[in-house]
Amino acid sequence: MPEIRRIELTDDSVAQLIRLSELWAEEGCSFGMVKNTREDLKEPVFAAFDGDRIVGYAFGHFYTPEKKTSCIEPGSRCFELD
């Protein structure tokens, strides 16, 4: 069963993440999906593992909105998946 855990952005993990994004972009299964670059990847990164191999991932960033949105008050700490 795959395990999901937070990972550090090392040379090896970045290479695996970029390769996965290349494969997903080649599949053409999601409109606008493009290959990630090292600059795109922001911590924290969570990865799904099958043994030692990364088989999926998600990353995002924390932010504090200055303006009210439909459901978020100004000054609230938020996390957005990229």
MOJOBEL-V301886 format. One record per pair of residues at least 6 apart in sequence whose C-alpha atoms are under 8 Angstrom apart, sorted by the first residue. I is the first residue (numbers start at 1). J is the second residue. Records with the same first field share a line. If there is no record, write none. Layout:
I: J, J
This chain:
1: 50
2: 48, 49, 50, 51
3: 48, 49, 50
4: 46, 47, 48, 49
5: 46, 47, 48
6: 44, 45, 46, 47
7: 13, 44, 45, 46, 47
8: 43, 44, 45
9: 43, 45
14: 38
16: 54
17: 36, 54, 56, 57
18: 35, 36, 37, 38
20: 55, 56
21: 34, 35, 36
22: 34, 35, 36
24: 33, 35
25: 33, 34, 35
41: 59
42: 59, 60, 61
43: 59, 60, 61
44: 59, 60, 61
45: 57, 58, 59, 60
46: 57, 58, 59
47: 54, 55, 56, 57, 58
48: 54, 55, 56, 57
49: 55, 56
58: 81, 82
59: 81, 82
60: 79, 80, 81, 82
61: 79, 80, 81, 82
62: 77, 78, 79, 80
63: 77, 78, 79, 80
64: 74, 75, 76, 77, 78
65: 72, 73, 74, 75, 76, 77, 78
66: 74, 75
67: 73, 74
68: 74
